[in-house]
Amino acid sequence: MELLNKVNEKLKERFYDDIESAELLYDYPVFTVNKDKVHDILKFLKEDEELNFHFLTDLCGMQTADEKQLGVIYHLHNMPKNYRIRLKTFFDINKPEVATATDLWPAANWMERETYDFFGVKFKGHPNLKRILNVDEMDIFPLRKEYPLEDQTRTDKNDSMFGR
Amino acid sequence: MSKKETTYSVNQEVIEEKEYSTLNLGPTHPATHGIFQNVLKMDGEIIHDAVPTIGYIHRAFEKLAERRPYAQITPITDRLNYCSSPINNMGWYMTVEKLLKAEIPKRAQYHRVIIMELSRIADHIICNSVIGVDTGAMTGFLYIFQWREKIYEIFEEICGARLTTNIGRIGGFDKEWSKTAWDKINDFLKEFPKGLKEFSNLLERNKIFMDRTINCGPISAEMALSYSFVGPNLRAAGIDYDVRVMNPYSSYEDFTFTVPVGTQGDTYDRFMVRQHEMWQSLSIIEQAIKKMPEGPMHADLPDFFLPPKEQVYNSMEALIYHFKIVMGETDIPKGEVYHCVEGGNGELGFYLISDGGRTPFRLHFRRPCFIYYQAYPEMIKGIMLSDAILTMSSMNVIAGELDA
C-alpha cells in the first residue's frame, strides 16, 4: 500500500491524466496507463532516482474479456529495495500499436516478439519484430480469444452436456 | 585490353577482404543438449555473429491452460523445466493458493521445501555434470548421475512419477509420505555429500577444467541485469538476487542459508555458484527435517482436495466434492496474481488472471531461460565455437522451458 501511494504520487505529479487507475491487487500495486505515454512512463520509472525500476521481470500480452481491446503488461522490479509493480496499458484491437521497450531493456526484445507472435501487438521501433515461437507462415494470432482451442464442430465435447 | 595500374601509398587504408563461413549449429546436435538452432557466422573458428532460432518444441501451453481446470494445469508446468518439475508444480500451486487466499499448514510448507530443494539439487547436478562433459570430463558426469537417480527414486516413492512429477495438490499434499520415502531421503542426506565431494574434487580445482572455463562466455553484472538474467547466472555475475530470500515463500524465511555469488559471470563462476547451492540445499533439507512441525498435510480446501474414499462412498457431500474435482467444475474467485519461485535456473513466474470460471482467463509463464537466452549471441561473439557450446550448457537453458 505504501509503495502504491509512493509510485502513484510520483506518477501523478509527472503524468497526471495519463494514469488511468492505480490499485492494489493482492500484493501488487497495479497501474493502468495511457498507451501513448507508456514509453515515457517506463523511462521515468527506470531512471527516477528513488524508484529506479531497473529490472524488467516480465512483459506479456492479454486480451480483455469483451475481446475489443488488447493489452500489454509489464512487471517491473527494483532489486535493492525490493519494489515490484505491474503496469498495464490497453488499446483497440484494430490498431494494436504501442512503443517498444527494447531501448530501455534489451530483454524486452524476445518478450515483445512473443507478444506480437501470439496477440499481434505491433511494437513501434522494435528492431526485429517477427514471429518467434510459431512458424513464420502462420497468419493468425493464436492467443486471441477468437481462436478457440478445440475444433468447435465437435459434438462429443459439447459444454451443455457438462452443465456449463 | 587495357592494363590496370595499381599504386599503393602508405596512407591508403587497407581493406581486408574477409569471407565468413556459415555454420548451422543444431537444431539437433549432441553438443547442444536440446533442440536449439544457431546459425553462426564464422571467421575460421571464431564466432562473428549468431542468430538463434527457437520454437522447435513449442506446445502452446498458455493456450492449452485456458481450457483446463486448475488442477489439470499442473502437468503442463511439469513440462516447462523438466529437470526440476517439482519446483514448477509447487510454484503453480502457490499461485493458485495466493488467488484463493488459502493458508497452507506449516507442515505441508516444510515438505514442499524439502521436495523443492531436492529437485534443485537434481537440476544443478544435470547442469554441472554436463559442463564437465563438454569440457571432456565424462567421469564426473557418470558418477554424479547416480545421485540424480536416487532423487528420482524419492520422487517416485512420493508421487509415483520420476520426471514429470505432478507432485502434491493445490493446498498441500494428498497424504503423508511413506516410511520408504523418508528412509530414502535420509540415506540420500547421509551419502550424497560424499558423492558431491568426489565430484568437486574431480573438477573444481582441476587445472584443465579451470583453464577451459575461466573467462569463457563472461557477462558483466550490468549487462546481465539489462537482459533480465535471474538465478545462478545472475548470481555468478555478482548480483545477490534470490527469490527465496527476497520474497520468501513456503516458509523459506525459517531457514538459514547463504546465497553464493560469483564475480566474473563466466562459465566457471556459474559452475561454482551451482556447486555451492547444492551444499546450501542440503543444509536447508536437514534444517527442514529437524524443525518439521506437526499438523495436517494440506489446507482446508474441500473444493480442491479429493476427500478420503470412505467418505466418498458414505456421505453425499464428499461424493459431490469428489465429482466436482474430478470433472474440474470448481469455480475460482476473480482476481489476478503474480507469483514467483526460485526455479532451477532462476525466477519462475506465473501471471494468472482469473475471471471467475473453472479455467484461467489468461495464464502467462515467466520462463527464465526464454528471457536470458536472448543474450547468448551477445555472449559468444568473438569466442571459439567450442567455448560457445560450453557457454550454452553453463547457462542451463532447457528446451522445454524455452519454447513453452
Chai-1 contact restraints between the chains, C-beta under 6 A:
chainA,res_idxA,chainB,res_idxB,connection_type,confidence,min_distance_angstrom,max_distance_angstrom,comment,restraint_id
A,L25,B,E336,contact,1.0,0.0,6.0,A-B,restraint_1
A,Y26,B,V337,contact,1.0,0.0,6.0,A-B,restraint_2
A,Y28,B,Y338,contact,1.0,0.0,6.0,A-B,restraint_3
A,L56,B,S228,contact,1.0,0.0,6.0,A-B,restraint_4
A,D58,B,G349,contact,1.0,0.0,6.0,A-B,restraint_5
A,D58,B,R366,contact,1.0,0.0,6.0,A-B,restraint_6
A,C60,B,H364,contact,1.0,0.0,6.0,A-B,restraint_7
A,M62,B,R362,contact,1.0,0.0,6.0,A-B,restraint_8
A,M79,B,Y241,contact,1.0,0.0,6.0,A-B,restraint_9
A,N82,B,M246,contact,1.0,0.0,6.0,A-B,restraint_10
A,W105,B,S226,contact,1.0,0.0,6.0,A-B,restraint_11
A,P106,B,S226,contact,1.0,0.0,6.0,A-B,restraint_12
A,P106,B,Y227,contact,1.0,0.0,6.0,A-B,restraint_13
A,A107,B,Y227,contact,1.0,0.0,6.0,A-B,restraint_14
A,A107,B,S228,contact,1.0,0.0,6.0,A-B,restraint_15
A,A107,B,I371,contact,1.0,0.0,6.0,A-B,restraint_16
A,N109,B,Q374,contact,1.0,0.0,6.0,A-B,restraint_17
A,W110,B,Q374,contact,1.0,0.0,6.0,A-B,restraint_18
A,L133,B,G55,contact,1.0,0.0,6.0,A-B,restraint_19
A,L133,B,H58,contact,1.0,0.0,6.0,A-B,restraint_20
A,P142,B,K63,contact,1.0,0.0,6.0,A-B,restraint_21
A,L143,B,K63,contact,1.0,0.0,6.0,A-B,restraint_22
A,L149,B,K63,contact,1.0,0.0,6.0,A-B,restraint_23
A,L149,B,R67,contact,1.0,0.0,6.0,A-B,restraint_24
